[in-house]
Amino acid sequence: MVFDYLINEMKKNGEYTQWAAEVTLESKIIGTNEAYLGYTDINAENNFPFKKDFSIKFDIEIYKMKKSGEIQEIINRFVE
């Protein structure tokens, strides 16, 4: 998936044709992974003293990225 994205970027920039002439290429997907971030409140104060600060900062950054359109730009790069 990341490889496909990079190839598409190279095609848009005109870099792929030059590169492809020099390299024989074969690609297969051997696996994919998704990631999730979850928060817990189970004994969080004792087990995760950094949790409150981290979750606030993380949520603020995600909010700013959504508001600025940065997240949509990232999605669009992978969906196109």
C-alpha positions, 0 to 999 in steps of 0.5 A: 500500500505504501509502495503503491502510494510512492509509485503514484507520487513518482508518476505524478512528478515524472520521476517514475519513467526515469526510475522504471527504466533503470529498475525491474520491479515486482510488488506483492502485498504480503500483509497489512496493518491498521493501528488504533489509539485507545484510552483507558480510565482503569486505574489510569492515575497509577498506571499511566500518569502521563495519560491525561497530558498525552490524550489532551495534547493528542486530541488537540493536534488531531483537531487542528489537523482536521480543522486545517484540512491536513487529515483530508489531504492525507486521505486524498493522497492515499485514495486517489 
